[in-house]
Each structure stands twice: as C-alpha cells, then as structure tokens.
C-alpha cells in the first residue's frame, strides 16, 4: 500500500464516519434499532445488498474459488438468489405486521403468531449464538485484510478493527448505518465489480489460463459433494428468510401502498443485484489460482489480487470497497444481536426497558464479545456455515408461522427443541462434522414440525 492508497482509505473512513454520525442525530431509544417507515426503496435496497455482501461473501467466496473452484460460489448464488425471491414472497405480510407496530425482532414473531414464550426464549438464544458467529467471521476477515497490508499480527488487528466498529455502531444505530450503506454500495460496486476485474484480466490473467486449471475446479459439486450442494440450497433458502438483519431493513422501508408492493420488489431486486457480487469474487478466486497458486493463506486471495493487480489509487479505492462491504455487514450483525438482547431478553423476559444510553452500551458489549470470539475462531467460511446452520433450526417454525397461529405453538416449540438437541449430536458425528450437521438437524426439526402439525390438525373440531 502506497501513500496515495492509504490516503484514499483514510479519507473514505473519515467521510462515511462523519456522514453516519451526522445523519444519526436525533435518535431516541425507540428508533435506535428499528427506524420504521423512514427509508426509500433505493436506500433500503443498497443496505440489503451491502449487508449481505460482507467478509464471508467476498473474502470467503474468493478463497473457496482459489481452493476448490466454482462450487462454493455457485452454491451461494443459488441460495442467495432463491432465498431473496422466497423472502420477497412473504415480504408484504411481514411489512404489514411491522407497520402495525407489533413486530420489531425476529423472536417477537413467535410471540405474535404462536403466543409462545417458550419459542420466544429458545429462538432468542439461537439468534444470539448464530449472530455472534457471523460477527466473529466479519472481524476475522477485516483483521486479516489489515494485517496483510500493515504487517501487524492478526490478533492486534482484530482488536483495532473491533474498537473502530464497536464505537461507530454504538454511536450511529441503524439510522446512521443505513445512510452510510448507500456510500458503501457505490464504492463497493465501482472498486470490486468494475476496477478489480478489469485490471486483473487486462494485465495479469487471461481466460485461457483460467480454463487450463484442473477440471475439478469447474465441477459444481467439488466443495463438499452433491449432498452438501443440494442440501445447502434446499435448507439455505429458508435460512436466508430467517436472517433478522433483512427483517429490520424491511421494517425501515417506507411503503404506503395498500398491498406493500414495494416490500416485495425490494427483495426481488436484491436477488438480481446480489448475484454478480458473488460470481465476480468466484472468478477472481480462479484468477488468483492461475496467477499465484502458491498463496499460503487462501483467505487472502482477494486481498492479494488487489495488491498485485491494481495500480496506485485504484488499489486504495478497492481496499476501501472491501472495507465498505465488511463494515456494512458487521454493523448490521452487531445491531441484530444487540436488539435481540435488548427487546427479547431485557424487555420481554425481564420487563426492563433500557434507555438510549443503555442500548448503546449493550451494542458496545456485543461488539466486544464478537471481537473476543474472533480471536478464538478459525476460518471465515467455516464460521459462516456454522452460523447459518444454527439459524436454520428456526426456519420450519418461521415459515409455518406465516400462516399458522397459536393452536400450533407446540409444533413450533418441539421443532425448535429437536433442532437444538440434534444439531450438536450431528456435529459430533465424524461422518457429518461441521459441514453436514445441518442435514439431520434441520430435517428432524422440519419432520417434527410437520408431525405435530398433522397431529394437532386431526384433533381440531370439524
């Protein structure tokens, strides 16, 4: 990194920080985590895309492109595109629930639809566990990038990056985060989808070199085989539906149409815009394999390409774009975990309504815990997969709860319990491990929900 690159990164960070803090003025305790009916479709769309495309997406997809080829990236494309389309089908219904003032967090859905405190408590704990893994993955990616460019240890960079993110998120809340997401999206799009591919293929790698890679790099099942590929798509679509950061962004959308048509279109457009954000890093991972096959740390694939292929100035802008993606996502993840603890643990569980200062402190503590976890956990993709599997336990009861109510709360509760019990057991089975534990866990959770549902339906009076 030269002085011009460093200057661009510093200027970018100062600008987005100032914008976020300035526009976040006037917040109170009620709109710190959810800012209802306040954002245009375009701004909300930018936030959805920026939030989805974080370290686990950009760095992780490029890393797996380097190691195994197109398999992981193609897998993620199917999950994200069909997941957003699926979420779009239910978006108008969720938006109406939110606009009635009844829904703030994902766990509150269980209180609203099933009237079940047991489901509410279990879902809150699952969300906290999953989002701490997601936060850790983002910090890990951010720290590896900073470490590579500065020569500082990864552990030190985790603490530095964590201090920056924690301070910004605790001060800005969701309002400031959403405004800066627009800036993040533009920088990320220009730097990572235009500049980096152009210079990589213009001066360093040819398509012919990529197609000379071993044929397994173009096998869609090369990452973990057919079972993982097909199973992760089948279960990954409802997992994206159960991602609370997208619910909170949906709640902030200004949509006064009778049938909430803007809500539905929001996620249909998100499906379209997210696809290239995943496909481009996949191709760049293949490019790095052709250019530098001896790269010792695959998680550094995208970072090494930026350093190697881009000229001064463009290198700094690409680095800023990568920072944009990670900062946007980690801010959203921290706010999800903080709002879950504030609304679902303190308010609903302990009848304590924290003021604005307390919510800022909760947000800071959540960020610090995420930093500490990042110092202990391993690869970015592994943490993402593990977190998604935890969220997947919620999927059957969430999807069913869109149409079923209190009479079927036992189906939701037992589905969650079976998922919680079976998942660690599946993790401990060597033949399954972390990559395939979700298959029996979510299958059993879904089967339990359907069985109890069928039993309760038979008992209902005609």
Secondary structure, 3 states (H helix, E strand, C coil): CCHHHHHHHHHHHHHHHHHHHHHCCCCCCCCCCCCCCCECHHHHHHHHHHHHCCHHHHHHHHHHHHHHCCHHHHHHHHHHHHHHHHHHHHHHHHHHHHHCCCCCCCCHHHHHHCCCHHHHHHHHHHHHHHHHHHHHHHHHHHHHHHHHHHCCCHHHHHHHHHHHHHHHHHHHHHHHHHHHHHHHHHHHHHHHHHHHHHHHHHHCCCHHHHHCCCHHHHCCCCCCHHHHHHHHHHHHHHHHHCCHHHHHHHHHECCCCCCCHHHHHHHHHHHHHHHHHHHHHHHHHHHHHHHCCCCCCHHHHHHHHHHHHCCCCHHHHHHHHHHHHHHHHHHHHHHHHHHHHHHHHHHHHHCCCCCHHHHHHHHHHHHHHHHHHHCCCCCHHHHHHHHHHHHHHHHHHHHHHCCCCHHHHHHHHHHHHHHHHHHHHHHHCCCCHHHHHHHHHHHHHHHHHHHHHHHHHHHCCC
